[in-house]
Amino acid sequence: MNGLTRDLLFDANGKVVSVEEETTLDKIPAAAKAAIEKKAAGGKITRVETLTQGSVVSYEAVVNKNGKNAEIGVNADGSAHK
């Protein structure tokens, strides 16, 4: 939608397990943004997603560094996720 993606994961009973929604770095909490930018230093952030699992919301970013993609996961307060 509007050029952004949304991925839904359902369990066998049809209940939503998680929602990954593409967003922009400027739309996530400041602490999460700062943590992602710090971990991505020297690389290019190519995608940012909000990950909702039940009532827990975290943030993921894909970073391209030296030609390789890596995923960074953080909580709203900037602490490591996963």
N, C-alpha and C positions, 0 to 999 in steps of 0.2 A: 504494500500500500504506500503510495507516494514515494516509491523507490526504495522503501525499507522493507525488511523481511520480518516475519514472525513465525516461529516454530513452536508447535504444540506437541507434547508427549502425553499419551494416554496410557492407562494401565489396561489390563484385559477386560475390566468391567466398564470401561469408557470414562473413567474418572480422570480429570486432568492431573498429571503428575508435575509437569513443569512447563513454563512458558518462557521462551527466549525471544526477546523483541529487540530488533536493531534500533539504535538511537544514535545520538551524537555525543561527543565527549562533554560538550557544554551543558547537556541536559541531565548529567548525573551529579550526585552530591560532590561538593568541593573536595572533601577528604578522599573520596574514591578517585576522583579525577587526578588529584595530586599524586596519589600512590601509583596509579597507572602510568602517568607521565614520568615519574621517577624510575620505575621498573623498565620503561620503554626507552630510556635514554640511549641515544645513538641509533635508534630504529624508527620506523615509520608506523604509526598506528593506522591500520587499514580498516578496522571495524570495531564498533563498540556495541555491546548488547546488555540489556537488563535481563537478569535471570530470576524468575520467580518460582520458588518451590514451596507450595503451601503458603505460609505467611512470611517466609524468609525471602528477602530480596538481596541479590548481589549483582555484581557487574563484571563483565568479561570484555577483554580487548584482544584483538589479534594484532600482533606486531611483526613487521617484517624487518629483520636485522641480518645484514650480510647475506641476503638472498634466501633466508629461511624464515618461515612463519613460526611464531610461538604464541601461546595463549596465556594471558595474565588474568587471574581471577582475584577480585577484592570485595570486601564487604563495604557497606555504606560509610563506615568509619575509617576506611583505608587499610584495615587489617587484611591479611592474606586469607583467601577463600580457597578451599579444596585441600 
